[in-house]
Structures are given as C-alpha cells and as structure tokens.
C-alpha cells in the first residue's frame, strides 16, 4: 500500500495529469452527473452550517470545488501537494490563498478554519498516513470536517477490484468510523450514487478532546 500511495502522489505531480484532470473526471455524461451530485450534497451540508466561514479545500486539485465553496466562505484557502494542480486552482481565481503542502503537515494555526473539505483523497492513504491526516485536520479545524472516500459496498468496487483487478482502493464505512472515532463524530453520510458508485461523503464534527 505504501508503494501505491507513493505512485499516486508522483502521478499527480505531472503537468499533463493536471491539465487533463477535469476533462477526464467530468467530461463524460457519468462524470458530469457525479460532479452534480457531489456539489449538491456539499451545498446541502454547508447550508446547515452557515456562510461567511473560513474554509480550506485540501487537496484543492484544479480548484473544481472552488466556485461552490466560495458561496459559503468569507475566506477560502486551497492546499495541494502538486504545484501543477495549484496553478490550475490559481487560474480559477476563487481562493484567498494557496499552499503547497501535504495534508499531514499543513501550515495553519490550531482551530484556524471553520470547515476542512477533503475530497477523493482519504481512501488513497495507508492507515498510518490517514490517521496522521485525521490528526492534522482535527488540529486546524475548530468544528467541521467534510470528506469523501470510496466505499467497498458498491458495484464499482466489485468491477474494478474483483473483476478487472485494478488498483481501485476503497474502504468500509465501519473502518472509517473506527479510525475517525478518536478525532471526530460522524453526523451524516451520503452516497453520491447509491450502490453503483463507491463515493461516500461524510460530514463530521470535531471532538473537543482526544
């Protein structure tokens, strides 16, 4: 799993990957629909939290969520390990500031943000690194954490892992709950496309002590 994570990190550093990311992910009819569902769920969650907040989008990637998050943010930061991705985020013009960093080591003060948003990353991390990421997110948020992960309870997992034998890393909601328990309380979970796609969006609140 360490090799898988290392290779994934390296792949997303490339300019060609950054340049074609949104086209590959969201250029198809399926991709457009999944993007619509993601944004609808995030808006639903943020509607229940408020507006004018300090939000960090990590990893921000090409800034695909920036327009949605900007509706709710008085201050919107983005962070990513890929300089190529950050350039695309900068071109979007929605972020108050951008940072080149790892999610396990972010250059922000304690309780600095109202909301940490983290999409399409958590399931890529080995358990040790994921726990480090959860600890760091716990440190920089004063309350809310919204993230997505690929669930094993899906047709996509069966097709990609068991039939096509691809590196399509997924987790169970039970495992996510166990790992989060020290840091956050899960308030709600949402399936982007129930049973068919694995992506699950989780809304958490920070525990006051660890």
N, C-alpha and C positions, 0 to 999 in steps of 0.2 A: 504493500500500500504506500510506503514511503516513496518508492520509485514512481508510482502512478501520480502522486501529488507533485513530485519534483518535475515530472514530464509535463503535467498540466500547467504548472507555473511557467515553465520555459516556453511552452507553446503560445501562451497569451502575451508574451513579451513582443512577439513579432508584429511588425507594422502591417504585413499582409493579413494577419488574423484580425487585427483591429479594424483595418479598412473594410473588410467584408463581413464583420460580425453581425451587424443589424440586418444586412441583406440575407445572410444565411439563416439567422434565427427567425426573422419575422417577415421574410419576403414571400413566403408561401401563404396560401389560404389558412392552413393549420396554424402557422406561426402568427399570423395576424389575429386569429381568434384567441390563441393562448395569451398574446400580449393584451388584448382587450380584457380578457378575464382577469389577468394579473392586476391590471390598472384598476379595474372595477372593485376588486377585493381590497386593494390598498386604500383606495378612496373611502370605501365603507369603513375600514378600520380607523383611518385618520379623521373621518367625520365625527367619530365617537371620542376623539382625543382633543381636538381643537385646532386652532390656526395661530399663525404668528410664532411658531415654535422654532427652536434650534434643532436642526435635523442633520445627521450625517448619513450619506449614502456610501456604503463600503461593502464590496467593491463597486465603485460607480461605473466601471467599464466605459462604454462610449457615451454615458450620460442619458441612456434611454429612459430612465425614470425621472429625469430632472424636471420636465415640464409638469408632471403630476405632483411631485414633491414640492415644487416651488409654490403651488397653490396654498400649501399649508405652512410653509416655512417663512419666518422672518429672517432667518439666517440658514443657508443651505451649504454644507461642506460636502466635498467628494473626496474619496481616497481610493487608491488602487496601487497594485504592485507594478503595473505596466505603464511606462511612460507613453507608449503609443496609444493606449486606451485613454489616458488622461488628456492627450492632445485633442482627441475627439470630444471629450467632455468639455474642455475649454472652448471649443468651437461652438458648442451648444449655447454658451453664454448665460447659463442659468445659475451656476454655482457662485457663492460668495467667495469661496477659496477652494483650492485643490491641493492634495498632499500625496506625495509618492511614498508609500509605506506599506507594511504588512499589517493585516488585521490583528495579529497577535501583539503588535507593538505600534500603537497609534500615538501621534504627537499632540494629544489633547489632555487637558486637566481632568481631574476627578469630577464626575457629575456634570460635565460640560454641556451635554446635549439632552434635550427632552426626549428625542427618539433616535435610535440607531436602526437603520434599514439595511438588510443584508440579503441579497437575492442570488440564487444559483451558485453558491459557494460552499455552504456548510457541509454538504454531503461529499464534497471532494476532499475534505480534510481527514487525515488519520485521527483516531480518537485522541491521542496525546495533543495534537495541534488544535483540535476542535475544542478541547477543554481550556487550552490557553486562550483561544479566541473568545470563548464564553466569559472567561475571567476578565479579559480586557474590555469587552463590551459592557460587562457589569460595572467596571470601573468608570467608563466615560459617560454612561447614560445615567440620568437621575431618576428615570422611571421605565420608559418603554423600549421594547426591542421587537422588531418585526423582521422575520426572516423566512426563507423558503428552503425546502430540501426535497430531494426525490425519494418518494416512498416505495418500498418494496411491494406494497399492496396495490399493484397496478398491472394492467396489460403490458404497458411499456417495459416494465422490469422483466416480465416473463419473456417477451420477444427479444429484447436486447441482450439480457444476460444469459438466459437459459437456452434460447434457440439460436440467436446469431452469435453468441459468445463474445459480445463487445465489452469494452471497459465502460460500462454504464453504471457507475457506483451509486448505490441507494442505501437508505437506512429505514428502520422501522420507527413508527411514532413512539412505541414503547421505549426504544433505546434513546430517542431524543428526550423524552420525559425524564428518564433516569439521569442523563448527562446534564440536563438543564436544572435539575432539582436543587442543586446547591446554590444556584445563581438567580433563577427566575421562576415565576409561577406562570404557567400557560393559562391564558384567559380564553382563547378561542383558536380553533384550527379550521382551515378552509381548503378544500380540494379544488384546484384550478379546473380540472376536467375529471370528475369523479370516476375512479376505476380505470379509465382509459389511460390518462397521463399520470405520471407519478408525482408531479409537482404539488407540494402541500405548503400552504402559507400559514405561519404560526404567529400569533400575537401574544407577547409576554409582558409581564410587569416585573420590575426588579425587586428582589428580596432586600430588605433593609440591612440584613447582616448575613454573613456566610459562615 
